[in-house]
Each structure stands twice: as C-alpha cells, then as structure tokens.
Amino acid sequence: MSKLISKSEIEKFNKDGAVFLKNKFDIKWIEKLKKGIERDIKNPSPRFKSHTTKPNVPAYLEDYWTWDIVPEFKDFVYKSPYAEIASELMSAKKINLVMDNWFLREAGSKSSTPFHHDISYFDIEGTMCVLWLPLQPTRKDEGVAWVKGSHLWEKLFLRVLFKDGHKIEGSECLINGKKYELPPDILGNKEKYEFLKWDCEPGDCVIFDMRTLHGALSPSIPKKTLSRYTLRVAKEDAKISYIGDWTSYNYRKAMKDAGYKDGDELGGKMFPKLYEKIN
Ligand SMILES: O=C(O)CCC(=O)C(=O)O
C-alpha cells in the first residue's frame, strides 16, 4: 500500500511518464540543497561545466555526481523521502542510487535544455525514475516540459549535448541489439506532441520515467536565477549495461575501475541502496 503518494499519482506516472507532486519536500530540504549548490560552486567537482559558450553572459551551469562530496546532497540522497516515494511510484521492493545533478540558469541566461531522455546517458538498463526539484518558485514556462507518453514509445535516442547548439552525439547505431536513433525535432513540430508542464513552488516536484523526453519548450529567459536538483534512482531490476563509446563519460572509467561489469546488479560504492521495503 502506498503511504506517500496516491493511487491516481501512480497511475499518472505510469500512463503519462511524468507526474507533478505538490508539497512533498519540507522547505528544510530545499534550503539544504541550495546550500549544497553554493558549496559546490565554490569547490566544484571536475565534472562542473557551463553549457553557455559565449563568455561574459549569464550562464547555464551544471555539476553532477557530487552526492558523495557535498554533505548537503548526501543527506538529501539518504534521508529525504525521495527513495520511498520512488519505490511507491515504480512498485519497487528496493531503490538504488543512479546519479545526481544540479542545474542553474542565471538570470538572463539564453541557454536552454535540449529535448532528450536520460536513459541514453547512463550505462544502466532497467526501471528508473528522475526527481526534478526546483529550488525557487519556477513558472511552467521557465522550467522543463515533458512529452506526454513518450516513455512508452519503445525508442532509444542518441544523447544530445546541453552545450549551446545542442549537438547530437554519435550517429544511429545498434548496441547490444538495441537501436539508438536520432532524437525527433520536437521544437520544430510542437503541434504533433502533447506537453506536460507545471508551475512549481518550493517543495513541489516532478518525477518522471527515465525514458520520458523532456526539454525547454519556451525561449523564456529567467528574470531571476533558477536552480534545481535532479536525482535518478533505479528499481531492483536495473543492471549495468555498458553502451556505445558515444556515451563515454568520465565516470565510466570510475565504474570499470570499481569493478562493475555488464549484467551486474546495482549496489556498492557508486550505486548504494537507498531504500528497501520491509515485507
Ligand atoms: O532542469 C534542467 O535545467 C534540466 C534537467 C534535465 O533535463 C535532467 O535532469 O535530465
């Protein structure tokens, strides 16, 4: 029986590929994550980057895989209600961490999020979901929009770089029997799709399926600096699955060095267990 979310929220997540959840996170978590971003910006990981190519203009910034170096993020990952909420949404017995990120669009930034789905960026397959947690009030046109139902298309798309220009990485290919295609031109064909987007107050969030396409739909330029924390987790069916070199990121080496092999279940240092259902 679900305790933290309703049956209709679970149905929406399964049917639409993204669900808006009102006021699920205490404001203390929001304040903590903002402090985490401030700390990270002062002392970023080697993965920190700006997606804005022009110098001296408001930027779109990101760091990722910092949960074990920023104490505020570690606290959120292990102690916030997210892992349990995710277990209810995905009917999971067990939840393991996949990866965290934060994104920050400085006031006036013209850089935006390309349409993509997260599944292609990870050497993991199985049932996974993503938390998108805005840390300031964020109007629906200032954030991200989700393509309703796109998690059920049974398609895998090549990854798109967030850097201005939104270059597609690699070319169509077949890996481990799976076809990776060019992503559809969502912005050029908006009338073909149904979009989901929500106004969010601090404490509200969107949780979406790892396969759901999402990106910035509107060219709206934020008047205030906006940031969000995102966190990917997996159900017990998830396994390590190294995909093509077109997705080679610097953490694949860390995964291989730590001994993760194709077909391994998630666990250990990089993908710790966050929640397990009792009985
Ligand atoms: O919030 C953003 O700016 C981008 C989030 C996103 O696309 C993701 O986490 O996959």
Ligand as a Chemical Component Dictionary entry (heavy atoms), coordinates in Angstrom:
data_LIG
# 
_chem_comp.id                   LIG 
_chem_comp.type                 NON-POLYMER 
_chem_comp.pdbx_formal_charge   0 
_chem_comp.three_letter_code    LIG 
# 
loop_
_chem_comp_atom.comp_id 
_chem_comp_atom.atom_id 
_chem_comp_atom.alt_atom_id 
_chem_comp_atom.type_symbol 
_chem_comp_atom.charge 
_chem_comp_atom.model_Cartn_x 
_chem_comp_atom.model_Cartn_y 
_chem_comp_atom.model_Cartn_z 
_chem_comp_atom.pdbx_ordinal 
LIG O1 O1 O 0 16.387 21.389 -15.131 1  
LIG C1 C1 C 0 17.129 21.460 -16.088 2  
LIG O2 O2 O 0 17.623 22.527 -16.462 3  
LIG C2 C2 C 0 17.462 20.215 -16.868 4  
LIG C3 C3 C 0 17.039 18.947 -16.193 5  
LIG C4 C4 C 0 17.165 17.738 -17.059 6  
LIG O3 O3 O 0 16.979 17.797 -18.242 7  
LIG C5 C5 C 0 17.532 16.428 -16.497 8  
LIG O4 O4 O 0 17.784 16.320 -15.292 9  
LIG O5 O5 O 0 17.573 15.462 -17.271 10 
# 
loop_
_chem_comp_bond.comp_id 
_chem_comp_bond.atom_id_1 
_chem_comp_bond.atom_id_2 
_chem_comp_bond.value_order 
_chem_comp_bond.pdbx_ordinal 
LIG O1 C1 DOUB 1 
LIG C1 O2 SING 2 
LIG C1 C2 SING 3 
LIG C2 C3 SING 4 
LIG C3 C4 SING 5 
LIG C4 O3 DOUB 6 
LIG C4 C5 SING 7 
LIG C5 O4 DOUB 8 
LIG C5 O5 SING 9 
# 
